[in-house]
Amino acid sequence: MSEVDLITEQRGANGEVISFVDHDDQILPLNLEKPKSFRKFRKFYNIFEEVIRPRGYPDSVSEDYLKYQIWNTLQSFCNTVSASFKTRTVLKSVGVGDSNANALSAAIIWILRDGTGMIGRILFAWWKGRNFIYNLLGVYSFLKEVILPNGYPDSVSKDYLEYQIWDTCQAFCSTIIGAFKTRAVLKGVGVGDSTASALSAAITWILRDGTGMFGRILFAWWKGSELDCDCKKWRYFADILNDAAMLVELCLPFYASISMQVLCVTSTMYAIVGISGGATRASITHHQAIRDNMAEISAKDGTQETIVNLIGSFGSIFLLNYFSSSRAEWILIISLMVLHLYTNFLAVKALIFNTFNRERLALVLKSYFTIGSVLNPAKVNVNESVLLGFGLNGLKRMCGFDIVLGESIKKSLNDYAAADIKLLQSVYKDKKYMLLVNGTKKKIYVCLEKGETAADVIAGYFHAVCLGIATSIYNSLDLDIYARRQLHHPTPITRLYTYMKSYEKSHNHFRNLPPNYLMDFNEFVKQEHSMFFTALDIQGWNIDSHSLAVGEFRIDWKSSQSKKTI
């Protein structure tokens, strides 16, 4: 007896290949039965792989990635061990365990240390920057060379200046708050306390750092793949969490007996801030670098922030000495935190991305289907939320289904017979994606073929939304988009509604669109796809890249072969 491969599925480039075959019109998986011990090992291996490797490895990284990471890991280990000895020496030198020392003088030493380093960063960025000789023209040329990217404003995106202004303001506020936090932390670990010891303070410091590292690992595994998708939201979340961590540390002197536990908690918070803030900053820099000058813009952004931090650091020395009243100090700190969050909000709202994430694509699709026009990037970015958990993150209310990209098809195949899959193979033979509807879970799976482009992903998403609306109309389900359609003006939703009314429904329970309907429906979608992508191009949207969350699974439905059962 022979079996025919219908679809093969593979997770990543090196994952296990699973074949789904036609067996008496039933879809059965092959190569799934492994020993229980193997499945457990594979599960832990997959988790370990997700923690340390980027999604889609090795196809998603350059060829030198692995070699570089190995040597970088070794140097990082050596650096961490040597830093633990340095920490004890530094803490002892600033007065831990010395009754004659005080937290204020220690904080000033700490700020001066950081300030000297900032001056070094500025001078080095100037010394090794571009067009060195032009810096001799004067102070203005010097500052321009140090702060602005070469070729400004033509070498950066249009939102660069506004974003940098607000980002500079928030960095200044954060530096001032950080100075007060430094004094509170040093006091909390024993500066000026004769009963404290440098060794115990160093252990507390090392445990704090260790907890932060553990937090970084877990957070990178848990949310690492989502940071690009919601860049603005994670950027703003990082700043909110950073202020929360500083607020906790400012209260440390009141809880000196549990300083180690408090510092471990805040270190975890800072670790999340570091991961989310650093990753999103890289995305923002990539967006602003329109001449492939990402490294320079990143360096100049660091220099701008360093200059602001330097000014803030020296200003904070005056403020630390000036504010002797605890009440006045807290009023200043709370005011600076409010200003810090407000300027951060303005900074992320100033960004105008011309690539799609889930929310921006949802806003564009909602506008296209209801009024027949595509909004430009500026209007969409204004309406995009910057708070996690808010905004138009999905299209279920619009099309009746959640759209899932690049995930496993194991469970979704349960709703199909082998004959249906064979028909779907012919329906999607000329596309880089196949759509599978799961009526039970109200999900449409966009199954991607290996080697898909960003345009293919966006096309698959658009097709899935059309199919979701069509399936809902076919099953007489109410959608919000019906009420928003303009009855006397031809729009995609009115055209789709009219088109679907030509299909008769001969059942009273939910059913997917029959595969034999899909061939004609694809012709309708093809026309809409052409109009939609033309409108995207006119409005200035970039479809050569995207920030949509796409899973690692890729399938092959175009090459079927016979297999013999035993």
C-alpha positions in Angstrom: 0.0 0.0 0.0 1.4 3.5 -0.9 1.0 6.8 0.8 1.5 10.2 -0.8 3.2 13.1 0.9 0.8 16.1 1.1 2.8 18.5 3.1 6.2 18.5 4.9 6.9 20.8 7.8 10.3 21.9 9.2 11.1 24.1 12.1 14.1 26.3 11.1 16.9 25.1 8.9 18.0 22.2 11.0 14.8 21.1 12.6 13.1 17.7 12.3 11.2 17.3 9.1 7.6 16.0 9.5 5.7 14.6 6.6 1.9 14.6 6.6 0.6 11.8 4.2 -2.7 10.8 2.7 -3.8 7.5 4.2 -7.3 6.5 3.1 -8.3 10.2 2.9 -7.0 10.8 6.4 -4.0 13.0 7.1 -1.4 11.1 9.1 2.0 12.4 10.3 5.2 10.4 9.8 8.5 10.5 11.7 6.8 11.6 14.9 7.1 8.5 17.0 10.3 8.9 19.0 11.3 7.3 22.3 9.9 9.2 25.3 13.4 10.0 26.5 14.2 11.4 23.1 11.2 13.7 23.1 12.1 15.0 26.6 15.6 15.7 25.5 14.4 17.4 22.3 12.1 19.6 24.3 14.8 20.8 26.6 17.2 21.2 23.7 14.6 23.4 21.9 14.2 25.6 25.0 18.0 25.9 25.3 18.2 26.8 21.6 15.5 29.4 22.0 17.4 31.0 24.9 20.8 31.5 23.2 20.1 31.6 19.5 18.2 34.1 17.4 14.9 32.9 15.9 15.5 31.2 12.5 19.2 30.4 13.2 21.3 29.8 11.1 19.4 31.3 8.2 18.7 34.6 10.1 22.3 35.5 10.8 25.6 35.9 9.0 28.1 33.0 8.4 30.5 34.4 11.0 27.9 34.6 13.8 28.7 31.4 15.6 32.5 31.8 15.6 32.2 35.4 16.9 29.8 34.4 19.6 32.1 31.6 20.9 35.1 34.0 21.4 32.9 36.8 22.6 31.5 34.5 25.3 34.9 33.5 26.5 36.1 37.1 26.8 32.9 38.0 28.6 33.5 35.2 31.2 37.0 36.4 31.9 35.9 40.0 32.2 33.1 39.1 34.7 35.5 37.2 37.0 38.1 40.0 37.0 35.3 42.6 37.6 34.2 40.8 40.8 37.6 41.5 42.4 37.5 45.1 41.2 34.1 45.7 42.7 35.3 44.9 46.3 38.3 47.3 45.8 36.1 50.1 44.5 33.4 49.8 47.2 36.1 49.8 49.9 37.8 52.9 48.4 34.5 54.9 48.4 33.9 54.3 52.1 32.1 51.0 52.7 32.8 50.1 56.3 34.4 53.5 57.0 32.6 55.5 59.7 34.3 58.7 58.5 32.9 58.4 55.0 29.5 59.6 53.9 27.2 58.7 51.1 27.2 62.2 49.6 31.0 62.3 49.0 30.9 58.7 47.7 28.2 59.6 45.3 30.2 62.7 44.1 33.2 60.4 43.5 31.0 58.0 41.5 29.5 60.8 39.4 33.0 62.3 38.7 34.2 58.9 37.7 31.3 58.5 35.2 31.8 62.1 34.1 35.4 61.6 33.2 34.5 58.5 31.2 31.9 60.5 29.3 34.5 63.2 28.4 36.7 60.4 27.1 33.8 59.0 25.0 33.1 62.4 23.5 36.8 63.1 22.6 37.3 59.6 21.2 34.1 59.9 19.0 35.5 63.2 17.7 39.0 61.9 17.2 38.0 58.8 15.3 35.0 60.5 13.6 34.7 61.4 9.9 36.2 64.4 8.3 38.7 65.0 11.1 40.3 68.1 9.5 37.0 70.0 9.4 36.9 70.0 13.2 39.7 72.6 13.1 37.3 75.2 11.7 35.9 76.1 15.1 33.7 75.2 18.0 30.6 75.0 15.8 32.2 72.6 13.3 33.6 70.6 16.3 30.1 70.2 17.8 28.5 69.5 14.5 31.0 66.8 13.7 30.7 65.2 17.2 26.9 65.3 17.5 25.4 65.1 14.0 25.9 62.2 11.5 27.9 62.9 8.4 25.7 64.3 5.7 22.9 65.5 8.0 20.0 66.0 7.3 20.1 64.0 4.1 21.7 61.0 5.7 18.9 60.4 8.3 15.1 59.9 8.3 12.8 62.9 8.6 11.9 62.2 12.2 15.5 62.2 13.4 15.7 65.7 14.8 12.5 65.7 16.7 13.2 62.3 18.2 16.7 63.3 19.2 15.5 66.5 20.9 13.0 64.7 23.1 15.4 61.8 23.7 18.0 64.3 24.9 15.5 65.8 27.3 14.6 62.4 28.8 18.3 61.5 29.1 19.0 64.6 31.1 16.1 63.9 33.5 17.3 60.3 33.9 20.8 61.4 34.8 19.7 63.7 37.6 17.5 61.1 39.1 20.3 58.6 38.7 22.6 60.7 40.9 20.2 60.7 43.8 19.7 57.0 43.3 23.5 56.4 43.4 23.7 58.2 46.8 20.8 56.1 48.1 22.4 52.8 46.9 25.8 53.6 48.3 24.3 54.5 51.6 22.2 51.3 51.5 25.2 49.0 51.0 27.2 50.5 53.9 29.0 53.7 53.0 29.7 55.5 56.3 28.5 52.5 58.3 31.4 51.2 60.5 29.5 47.9 61.0 29.5 47.2 57.2 32.4 45.5 55.3 33.7 45.9 51.8 33.5 42.1 51.3 29.8 41.8 52.2 29.1 44.9 50.0 31.0 43.3 47.2 29.1 40.1 47.5 25.8 42.0 47.5 27.0 43.8 44.4 28.0 40.6 42.6 24.7 38.9 43.6 22.9 41.9 42.2 24.8 41.6 38.9 24.2 37.9 38.8 20.5 38.2 39.3 20.4 40.8 36.5 22.2 38.4 34.2 19.8 35.7 34.9 16.9 38.1 34.3 18.5 39.1 31.0 18.7 35.5 29.8 15.1 34.7 30.8 13.6 37.9 29.3 15.6 37.5 26.1 14.2 34.0 25.7 10.6 35.0 26.7 10.2 38.2 24.7 13.3 38.6 22.6 11.5 37.8 19.3 8.8 40.4 20.0 10.9 43.4 20.6 11.2 44.3 16.9 7.5 43.8 16.4 6.4 46.5 18.9 9.5 48.7 19.0 7.8 51.8 20.3 5.9 50.0 23.0 8.9 48.2 24.4 11.0 51.3 24.2 8.5 53.2 26.3 7.9 50.2 28.6 11.7 50.1 29.2 11.6 53.8 30.4 8.7 53.2 32.7 10.3 50.2 34.2 13.6 52.1 34.6 11.9 54.8 36.6 10.2 52.2 38.8 13.5 50.5 39.5 15.2 53.9 40.4 12.2 54.7 42.7 12.7 51.4 44.5 16.4 52.1 44.9 15.8 55.6 46.2 14.0 54.0 49.1 16.9 51.6 49.8 18.2 53.6 52.9 14.9 52.9 54.6 15.3 49.1 54.0 19.1 48.7 54.5 18.6 45.4 56.3 17.3 43.8 53.1 19.5 45.8 50.7 20.7 42.6 48.9 17.2 41.4 48.1 16.1 44.9 47.0 19.1 45.3 44.7 18.6 41.9 43.2 15.0 42.8 42.3 16.0 46.2 40.8 18.9 44.5 39.0 16.4 42.2 37.3 14.3 45.2 36.4 17.3 47.0 34.9 18.2 43.8 33.0 14.8 43.9 31.3 15.3 47.6 30.6 18.7 46.9 29.1 17.4 44.2 26.8 14.3 45.9 25.7 15.8 49.4 25.5 19.0 48.2 23.7 17.1 46.1 21.2 14.5 48.8 20.4 17.3 51.4 20.1 18.9 49.3 17.5 15.6 49.1 15.5 15.2 52.9 15.8 18.8 53.4 14.6 18.2 51.1 11.7 15.1 53.0 10.7 16.9 56.4 10.9 20.0 55.2 8.9 18.8 55.8 5.4 22.3 55.6 3.8 23.4 52.4 5.4 25.2 54.5 8.1 23.8 52.7 11.1 27.1 52.4 12.9 27.8 56.1 12.7 24.2 57.1 13.7 24.5 54.7 16.7 27.9 56.3 17.7 26.5 59.8 17.3 23.4 58.9 19.3 25.7 57.6 22.0 27.8 60.8 21.9 24.7 63.0 22.2 23.5 61.1 25.2 26.9 61.2 26.7 27.1 65.0 26.4 23.7 65.3 28.1 24.7 62.9 30.8 27.9 64.8 31.4 26.0 68.1 31.8 23.5 66.3 34.0 26.1 64.7 36.1 27.9 67.9 37.0 24.6 69.6 37.6 23.5 66.8 39.9 26.6 67.4 42.1 25.2 70.9 42.8 21.7 69.5 43.4 23.0 66.8 45.8 24.6 69.5 47.9 21.7 72.0 47.6 18.8 69.8 48.5 19.2 69.1 52.2 15.4 68.7 52.8 14.1 65.2 52.2 10.7 66.6 51.2 12.2 69.0 48.6 14.4 66.3 47.3 11.4 64.0 46.7 9.4 66.7 45.0 12.3 67.3 42.6 12.7 63.5 42.0 9.0 62.9 41.3 8.8 66.0 39.0 11.8 64.8 37.1 10.3 61.3 36.7 7.0 62.8 35.3 9.0 65.0 32.9 11.2 62.0 32.0 8.2 59.8 31.0 6.5 62.7 29.2 9.5 63.5 27.0 10.0 59.7 26.3 6.4 59.6 25.2 6.9 62.5 22.8 10.1 60.9 21.6 8.5 57.6 20.6 5.5 59.4 19.2 7.8 61.4 16.9 9.0 58.2 15.2 7.5 57.5 11.7 8.1 54.0 10.6 7.3 53.1 7.0 7.4 49.4 7.5 4.6 47.2 8.9 4.2 45.7 12.3 1.0 44.1 13.3 -0.7 47.2 14.6 0.4 49.5 11.7 -0.7 46.9 9.2 -4.1 46.5 11.0 -4.7 50.2 10.9 -3.9 50.3 7.2 -6.1 47.3 6.4 -9.0 48.7 8.4 -8.8 52.0 6.5 -8.4 50.2 3.1 -11.4 47.8 3.6 -13.8 50.4 5.0 -13.1 53.6 3.0 -11.1 52.2 0.1 -7.9 54.2 0.7 -4.5 53.5 2.3 -3.3 55.8 5.1 0.2 57.2 4.8 2.9 56.3 7.3 2.6 59.6 9.2 -1.1 59.2 9.9 -0.7 55.6 10.9 2.1 56.3 13.3 0.2 59.0 15.0 -2.6 56.5 15.7 -0.3 53.7 16.8 -0.3 53.1 20.5 2.9 53.3 22.5 1.6 51.4 25.6 1.9 47.6 25.8 -1.5 45.9 25.8 -3.2 48.8 24.1 -3.9 49.6 20.4 -5.2 47.7 17.5 -3.1 44.6 17.8 -5.2 42.2 15.9 -8.0 42.0 13.3 -10.3 39.4 14.9 -13.1 42.0 15.3 -12.6 43.0 11.7 -12.3 39.6 9.9 -13.5 37.2 12.5 -10.1 35.4 12.9 -6.7 35.8 14.4 -3.9 35.7 11.7 -1.0 33.4 12.6 2.2 33.5 10.6 4.7 30.7 10.2 3.5 28.4 13.0 3.1 24.6 13.1 0.2 23.2 11.1 -0.2 19.9 13.1 -3.4 20.8 14.8 -4.9 22.9 12.0 -4.8 19.9 9.6 -7.4 18.1 11.8 -10.1 20.2 10.2 -9.2 19.0 6.7 -9.5 15.8 4.8 -6.7 14.6 2.5 -8.8 15.4 -0.5 -9.2 19.0 0.7 -5.4 19.4 1.1 -4.9 18.2 -2.5 -7.2 20.8 -3.8 -5.5 23.5 -1.7 -2.2 22.4 -3.2 -3.5 23.4 -6.6 -5.1 26.6 -5.3 -1.8 27.9 -3.8 0.6 26.3 -6.3 1.7 29.7 -7.6 2.1 31.4 -4.2 4.7 31.4 -1.5 2.1 30.7 1.2 -0.9 28.5 1.9 -3.9 29.5 4.1 -5.4 27.0 6.5 -8.6 28.0 8.4 -9.2 26.6 11.9 -12.8 27.3 12.6 -12.8 25.9 16.1 -10.0 28.3 17.3 -11.0 31.1 14.9 -7.5 31.2 13.5 -6.1 31.4 10.0 -2.7 29.9 9.6 -0.5 31.6 7.0 1.9 28.7 6.1 5.0 30.0 4.5 7.3 28.3 2.0 11.0 28.4 2.6 12.6 31.5 1.0 9.7 33.8 1.3 10.2 37.6 1.0 8.7 40.4 3.1 6.3 41.1 0.3 5.2 37.5 0.4 4.5 37.7 4.1 2.4 40.9 3.7 0.6 39.4 0.7 -0.2 36.3 2.8 -1.5 38.4 5.6 -3.7 40.5 3.3 -5.1 37.3 1.7 -5.8 35.8 5.1 -7.8 38.9 6.1 -9.8 38.7 2.9 -10.4 34.9 3.5 -11.5 35.6 7.1 -14.0 38.2 6.0 -15.3 35.9 3.2 -15.6 32.9 5.6 -17.5 35.0 8.1 -19.9 36.2 5.3 -20.3 32.7 4.1 -21.3 31.6 7.6 -23.5 34.7 8.2 -21.4 35.9 11.1 -21.6 39.5 12.2 -18.5 41.6 12.0 -17.8 45.2 13.0 -16.6 46.1 9.6 -20.0 45.5 8.0 -21.5 48.4 10.0 -18.6 50.7 8.9 -18.9 50.0 5.2 -20.1 52.8 2.9 -23.1 51.4 1.1 -23.2 54.0 -1.7 -19.4 54.0 -2.3 -17.5 51.0 -3.8 -15.0 49.8 -1.3 -13.2 46.5 -0.8 -15.6 45.4 1.9 -18.7 46.2 -0.3 -17.1 44.4 -3.3 -16.3 41.4 -1.1 -19.7 41.4 0.5 -21.4 41.5 -3.0 -19.1 38.8 -4.3 -19.7 36.4 -1.4 -23.5 36.7 -1.7 -23.3 34.8 -5.0 -22.3 31.7 -3.1 -25.2 29.7 -1.6 -24.8 28.2 1.9 -26.4 24.8 2.2 -25.7 24.2 5.9 -26.6 25.6 9.3 -23.3 25.1 11.1 -19.9 26.7 10.7 -18.0 25.5 7.7 -14.9 26.6 5.9 -15.1 27.9 2.3 -15.1 24.7 0.1 -11.8 24.3 -1.7 -13.5 24.4 -5.0 -14.7 27.9 -4.2 -11.3 29.1 -3.4 -9.9 29.0 -6.9 -12.5 31.7 -8.0 -12.0 33.5 -4.8 -8.3 33.8 -5.4 -9.0 35.6 -8.6 -11.0 38.2 -6.7 -8.2 38.5 -4.1 -5.6 38.9 -6.9 -7.4 42.0 -8.2 -7.7 43.4 -4.6 -4.0 42.6 -3.9 -2.9 44.5 -7.0 -4.9 47.6 -6.0 -3.7 47.4 -2.3 0.0 47.0 -3.1 -0.2 49.9 -5.7 -1.8 52.1 -3.0 1.0 51.1 -0.5 3.6 52.1 -3.0 2.0 55.5 -3.7 1.7 56.3 0.0 5.3 55.5 0.6 5.2 52.2 2.5 8.2 49.9 2.4 7.3 46.3 1.7 10.9 45.1 1.3 11.1 44.5 5.1 8.6 44.1 8.0 8.3 43.8 11.7 5.6 41.2 11.8 5.9 38.3 14.2 6.7 35.3 12.0 7.2 31.7 13.4 10.0 29.4 12.4 8.0 26.7 10.7 8.2 26.4 6.9 6.2 24.0 4.8 6.5 22.4 1.4 3.3 21.5 -0.4 4.5 21.6 -4.0 6.6 18.4 -4.2 4.6 15.3 -3.3 6.1 11.8 -3.5 4.9 8.3 -2.9 5.9 6.4 0.2 5.2 2.7 1.0 3.7 1.7 4.3 4.9 -1.3 6.2 
